[in-house]
Amino acid sequence: MSEQVLSVLQINEYIRNSMDRDMFLNNVAVRGEISNYKMYPSGHHYFTLKDEESSLRCVMFRGNAIRLRFRPENGMKVIVMGKISVYPRDGAYQLYANAMVVDGVGDLHAAFEQLKAKLAAQGMFDAAHKKPLPKFPETIGIITSSAGAAIHDMLRILQKRYPLVDVKLLPVRVQGAEAPEEIASAIYYANAWNLADLLIVGRGGGSIEDLWAFNDEIVAKAIYDSNIPVISAVGHEPDVTISDFVADLRAATPSNAAELAVPDREALQQSLDGAYNSLLTVVNRQLTAARRHLDLLASSATLQNPLQYVQLRRQETDLLRGRMIAAQERLLAGKSQKFISLTSKLDALSPLKVLTRGYSMARDAAGHVIRSTKQVNRGDSIRLTVTDGDIYASVDQLKENRHGTENAKL
């Protein structure tokens, strides 16, 4: 038998790898009716997509399912985007869905969902990329149509809320084939010349076709690349565009964008008044405390009678001096007593003390103490020290005692 024998798993893995390399199967959109729809506690969605003649098993994992804008139900006709692959354990192929739209709402909705999924995968919607808006912007750039009602509403609100802000209009077309390129170019231009602290990009309401310029990938990329914070203000509150997801902040309407862009001067005035009153209260409280302290000092005995203070300090000085003198005397008395004790001990050990008892000390001519007869010879001069002086003598005879025997050295 020359053919290679494979396991079931190897066959299934081979088929799955072959399908995964098929670019067509990696990005398909399938229209059908949902049946056997189940959502598990894990957040994964399992269902079957069927038509009049066939059926297809589908799964949408939690990470993709949480981005659904509707709740799928059995019998609902949908278009599902994803990839076809094999589940090796069962040897069955299925559609791994990453997006789903309700069928019948038009190709723009499907394109919207596809672009949204693509940009989300690129991280263009990540919160970590969002930039904070300046609290007190000096210049705001508005990228919109100069002929629309939206610009007039924004200018009116900005002037009313925060008249200190300088507004620069960058007029563009906001619908039509040329609109995406103009909007993106205006965003890049504002960044290149640092024209503003904040950008508002948007337009008034309209159909999905009217708003489609703000669902274009080049506009999304320009907003994402902007170093200047961007507020997306497109259409009415229910309208949602790709630019809303990419921008640093989404406004429900252009008028709402103007409200979000600047502080309210009346609220600022109230805040300043409140801060002023709080500061005034604190200063008055500190001044009152300082006056009380000053009054207390002014009424003190020291200020009333300065000489009394000096006398009191003098009395304390005398008392301290008396304590120091007493301590010094105690120290000297202790040292004196110790000196007397040591002197007595030295006196008792002094060789002169022995002389008072009738002894004498002999020394040779060099002054060395004579302790043995071997240190002198007959005729040597010696000095005998007694209690009241010295006696000078000459050695006339030597007698050495050895074990009781006396020998004379002549």
For each residue, the residues with C-beta under 8 A, 3 or more apart:
1: 5
2:
3:
4:
5: 1
6: 10 11 14
7: 10 11
8: 11 12 91
9: 12 13 88
10: 6 7 13 14
11: 6 7 8 14 15 91
12: 8 9 15 16 86 88 89 91
13: 9 10 16 17 88
14: 6 10 11 17 18
15: 11 12 18 19 86 91 93
16: 12 13 19 20 85 86 88
17: 13 14 20 21
18: 14 15 21 22
19: 15 16 22 25 84 85 86 93
20: 16 17 25 26 83 85
21: 17 18
22: 18 19 25 26 84
23: 26 27
24: 27 28
25: 19 20 22 28 83 84 85
26: 20 22 23 83 84
27: 23 24 81 83
28: 24 25 81 82 83 84 95
29: 79 80 81 110
30: 49 56 79 80 95
31: 51 77 78 79 103
32: 49 50 51 56 77 78 80
33: 49 50 51 75 76 77 78
34: 37 47 48 49 72 73 74 75 76 77 78
35: 47 48 49 50 55 74 75
36: 46 47 48 74
37: 34 45 46 47 72 73 74
38: 45 46 47
39: 43 44 45 46 65
40: 43 44 45 46
41:
42: 62
43: 39 40 61 62 65 66
44: 39 40 59 60 61 62 65
45: 37 38 39 40 59 60 61 65 72 97
46: 36 37 38 39 40 57 58 59
47: 34 35 36 37 38 58 60 72
48: 34 35 36 55 56 57 58
49: 30 32 33 34 35 55 56 58 78 80 95
50: 32 33 35 54 55 56
51: 31 32 33 54 55
52:
53:
54: 50 51
55: 35 48 49 50 51
56: 30 32 48 49 50 94 95
57: 46 48 92 93 94 95
58: 46 47 48 49 80 82 94 95 96 97
59: 44 45 46 94 95 96 97
60: 44 45 47 64 65 68 82 96 97 98 100
61: 43 44 45 64 65 96
62: 42 43 44 65 66
63: 66
64: 60 61 67 68 97 98 99 117
65: 39 43 44 45 60 61 62 68
66: 43 62 63
67: 64 99 116 117 120
68: 60 64 65 71 72 100
69:
70: 102
71: 68
72: 34 37 45 47 68 76 78 100
73: 34 37 76
74: 34 35 36 37
75: 33 34 35
76: 33 34 72 73 102
77: 31 32 33 34 102 103 104
78: 31 32 33 34 49 72 100 101 102 103
79: 29 30 31 100 101 102 103 110
80: 29 30 32 49 58 95 97 99 100
81: 27 28 29 97 98 99 100 110 113 114 117
82: 28 58 60 95 96 97 98 99
83: 20 25 26 27 28 95 96 98
84: 19 22 25 26 28 93 94 95 96
85: 16 19 20 25 93 94 96
86: 12 15 16 19 91 92 93 94
87: 90 91 92 93 94
88: 9 12 13 16 91
89: 12
90: 87
91: 8 11 12 15 86 87 88
92: 57 86 87
93: 15 19 57 84 85 86 87
94: 56 57 58 59 84 85 86 87
95: 28 30 49 56 57 58 59 80 82 83 84
96: 58 59 60 61 82 83 84 85
97: 45 58 59 60 64 80 81 82 100
98: 60 64 81 82 83 117
99: 64 67 80 81 82 113 114 116 117
100: 60 68 72 78 79 80 81 97 113
101: 78 79 105 109 110 113
102: 70 76 77 78 79 105 109
103: 31 77 78 79
104: 77
105: 101 102 109
106: 109 110 208
107: 110 111
108: 111 112 208 209 212 215
109: 101 102 105 106 112 113 208
110: 29 79 81 101 106 107 113 114
111: 107 108 114 115 215
112: 108 109 115 116 215 242
113: 81 99 100 101 109 110 116 117
114: 81 99 110 111 117 118
115: 111 112 118 119 215 217 220 242
116: 67 99 112 113 119 120 242 245
117: 64 67 81 98 99 113 114 120 121
118: 114 115 121 122 217
119: 115 116 122 124 125 217 220 242 245 246
120: 67 116 117 123 124 125 245
121: 117 118
122: 118 119
123: 120 126 129
124: 119 120 129 220 221 224 245 246
125: 119 120 245 246
126: 123 129 130
127: 130
128:
129: 123 124 126 224
130: 126 127 248 249
131: 229 248
132: 229 248
133: 137 198 229 231 248 249 260 261
134: 137 197 198 229
135: 263
136: 262 263
137: 133 134 140 165 196 197 198 261 262
138: 164 165 166 197
139: 165 166 167 168 195 196 197 198
140: 137 158 165 166 167 168 196 197 198 199 200 261 262
141: 167 168 169 170 190 195 196 198 199 200 228
142: 151 154 167 168 169 170 199 200
143: 170 172 183 186 187 190 199 200 201 202
144: 148 150 151 154 169 171 172 174 200 201 202 203 254
145: 148 150 151 171 172 173 174 203
146: 151 169 171
147:
148: 144 145 151 152 174 203 204
149: 152 153 204
150: 144 145 153 154 202 203 204 233 254 255
151: 142 144 145 146 148 154 155 169 254
152: 148 149 155 156
153: 149 150 156 157 254 255 258
154: 142 144 150 151 157 158 200 233 254 255 257 258
155: 151 152 158 159 167
156: 152 153 159 160
157: 153 154 160 161 255 258 259
158: 140 154 155 161 162 165 167 258 261 262
159: 155 156 163
160: 156 157 163
161: 157 158 258 259 262 263 264 265
162: 158 165 262 263 264 265
163: 159 160 265
164: 138
165: 137 138 139 140 158 162 262
166: 138 139 140
167: 139 140 141 142 155 158
168: 139 140 141 142 195 196
169: 141 142 144 146 151
170: 141 142 143 186 189 190 195
171: 144 145 146
172: 143 144 145 179 182 183 185 186
173: 145 176 178 179 182 213
174: 144 145 148 179 183 202 203 213 214
175: 179 203 206 209 210 211 212 213
176: 173 179 213
177:
178: 173 181 182
179: 172 173 174 175 176 182 183 213
180: 183 184 213 216 218 219
181: 178 184 185 218
182: 172 173 178 179 185 186
183: 143 172 174 179 180 186 187 201 213 214 216 219 222
184: 180 181 187 188 216 218 219 221 222
185: 172 181 182 188 189 222
186: 143 170 172 182 183 189 190
187: 143 183 184 190 191 199 201 219 222 223 225 226 230
188: 184 185 191 192 222 225
189: 170 185 186 192 193 195
190: 141 143 170 186 187 193 194 195 196 199 226 228
191: 187 188 194 225 226 227 228
192: 188 189
193: 189 190
194: 190 191 228
195: 139 141 168 170 189 190
196: 137 139 140 141 168 190 199 228
197: 134 137 138 139 140 228 229
198: 133 134 137 139 140 141 228 229 230 231 261
199: 140 141 142 143 187 190 196 226 228 229 230 231
200: 140 141 142 143 144 154 230 231 233 251 254 257 258 261
201: 143 144 183 187 214 219 223 230 231 232 233 234 243 247
202: 143 144 150 174 214 231 232 233 234 235 243 251 254 257
203: 144 145 148 150 174 175 206 211 214 233 234 235 254
204: 148 149 150 235 254
205: 210 211 235 236 239 253
206: 175 203 209 210 211 235
207: 210 211
208: 106 108 109 211 212
209: 108 175 206 212
210: 175 205 206 207
211: 175 203 205 206 207 208 214 215 234 235 239 241
212: 108 175 208 209 215 216
213: 173 174 175 176 179 180 183 216 219
214: 174 183 201 202 203 211 219 232 234 241 242 243 244
215: 108 111 112 115 211 212 219 241 242 243
216: 180 183 184 212 213 219 220 242
217: 115 118 119 220 221 242
218: 180 181 184 221 222
219: 180 183 184 187 201 213 214 215 216 222 223 242 243
220: 115 119 124 216 217 223 224 242 243 245 246
221: 124 184 217 218 224 225
222: 183 184 185 187 188 218 219 225 226
223: 187 201 219 220 226 230 232 243 246 247
224: 124 129 220 221 246
225: 187 188 191 221 222
226: 187 190 191 199 222 223 229 230
227: 191
228: 141 190 191 194 196 197 198 199
229: 131 132 133 134 197 198 199 226 248 249
230: 187 198 199 200 201 223 226 247 248 249
231: 133 198 199 200 201 202 247 248 249 250 251 257 260 261
232: 201 202 214 223 241 243 244 246 247 249 250 251 257
233: 150 154 200 201 202 203 251 253 254 256 257
234: 201 202 203 211 214 239 241 243 244
235: 202 203 204 205 206 211 238 239 241 253
236: 205 239 252 253
237: 252 253
238: 235
239: 205 211 234 235 236
240: 244 245
241: 211 214 215 232 234 235 244 245
242: 112 115 116 119 214 215 216 217 219 220 245 246
243: 201 202 214 215 219 220 223 232 234 246 247
244: 214 232 234 240 241 247 250
245: 116 119 120 124 125 220 240 241 242 250
246: 119 124 125 220 223 224 232 242 243
247: 201 223 230 231 232 243 244 250
248: 130 131 132 133 229 230 231
249: 130 133 229 230 231 232 260
250: 231 232 244 245 247
251: 200 202 231 232 233 254 256 257 259 260
252: 236 237 256
253: 205 233 235 236 237 256 257
254: 144 150 151 153 154 200 202 203 204 233 251 257 258
255: 150 153 154 157 258 259
256: 233 251 252 253 259 260
257: 154 200 202 231 232 233 251 253 254 260 261
258: 153 154 157 158 161 200 254 255 261 262
259: 157 161 251 255 256 262 264
260: 133 231 249 251 256 257
261: 133 137 140 158 198 200 231 257 258
262: 136 137 140 158 161 162 165 258 259
263: 135 136 161 162 267 268
264: 161 162 259 267 268
265: 161 162 163 268 269
266: 269 270
267: 263 264 270 271
268: 263 264 265 271 272
269: 265 266 272 273
270: 266 267 273 274
271: 267 268 274 275
272: 268 269 275 276
273: 269 270 276 277
274: 270 271 277 278
275: 271 272 278 279
276: 272 273 279 280
277: 273 274 280 281
278: 274 275 281 282
279: 275 276 282 283
280: 276 277 283 284
281: 277 278 284 285
282: 278 279 285 286
283: 279 280 286 287
284: 280 281 287 288
285: 281 282 288 289
286: 282 283 289 290
287: 283 284 290 291
288: 284 285 291 292
289: 285 286 292 293
290: 286 287 293 294
291: 287 288 294 295
292: 288 289 295 296
293: 289 290 296 297
294: 290 291 297 298
295: 291 292 298 299
296: 292 293 299 300
297: 293 294 300 303
298: 294 295 303
299: 295 296 303 304
300: 296 297 303 304
301: 304 305 308 309
302: 305 306 308 309
303: 297 298 299 300 306
304: 299 300 301
305: 301 302 308 309
306: 302 303 309 310
307: 310 311
308: 301 302 305 311 312
309: 301 302 305 306 312 313
310: 306 307 313 314
311: 307 308 314 315
312: 308 309 315 316
313: 309 310 316 317
314: 310 311 317 318
315: 311 312 318 319
316: 312 313 319 320
317: 313 314 320 321
318: 314 315 321 322
319: 315 316 322 323
320: 316 317 323 324
321: 317 318 324 325
322: 318 319 325 326
323: 319 320 326 327
324: 320 321 327 328
325: 321 322 328 329
326: 322 323 329 330
327: 323 324 330 331
328: 324 325 331 332
329: 325 326 332 333
330: 326 327 333 334
331: 327 328 334 335
332: 328 329 335 336
333: 329 330 336 337
334: 330 331 337 338
335: 331 332 338 339
336: 332 333 339 340
337: 333 334 340 341
338: 334 335 341 342
339: 335 336 342 343
340: 336 337 343 344
341: 337 338 344 345
342: 338 339 345 346
343: 339 340 346 347
344: 340 341 347 348
345: 341 342 348 349
346: 342 343 349 350
347: 343 344 350 353
348: 344 345 353
349: 345 346 353
350: 346 347 353
351: 354 355 361
352: 355 356 387
353: 347 348 349 350 356 357
354: 351 357 359
355: 351 352 358 359 360 361 385 386 387
356: 352 353 387
357: 353 354
358: 355
359: 354 355
360: 355 384 385 386 391
361: 351 355 369 384 385
362: 369 370 382 383 384 385
363: 367 368 369 370 382 383 385
364: 367 368 370 375 376 380 381 382 383
365: 380 381 382 383
366:
367: 363 364
368: 363 364 375
369: 361 362 363
370: 362 363 364 375 376 382
371: 375
372: 375
373: 376 398 399 400 409
374:
375: 364 368 370 371 372
376: 364 370 373 380 382 395 398
377: 380 395 398
378: 395 396 397 398 409 410
379: 394 395
380: 364 365 376 377 394 395
381: 364 365 392 393 394 395
382: 362 363 364 365 370 376 392 393 394 395
383: 362 363 364 365 390 391 392 393
384: 360 361 362 390 391 392 393
385: 355 360 361 362 363 389 390 391
386: 355 360 389 390 391
387: 352 355 356
388:
389: 385 386
390: 383 384 385 386
391: 360 383 384 385 386
392: 381 382 383 384
393: 381 382 383 384
394: 379 380 381 382
395: 376 377 378 379 380 381 382 398
396: 378
397: 378 408 409 410
398: 373 376 377 378 395 408 409 410
399: 373 406 407 408 409
400: 373 406 407 409
401: 404 405 406
402: 405 407
403:
404: 401
405: 401 402
406: 399 400 401
407: 399 400 402
408: 397 398 399
409: 373 378 397 398 399 400
410: 378 397 398
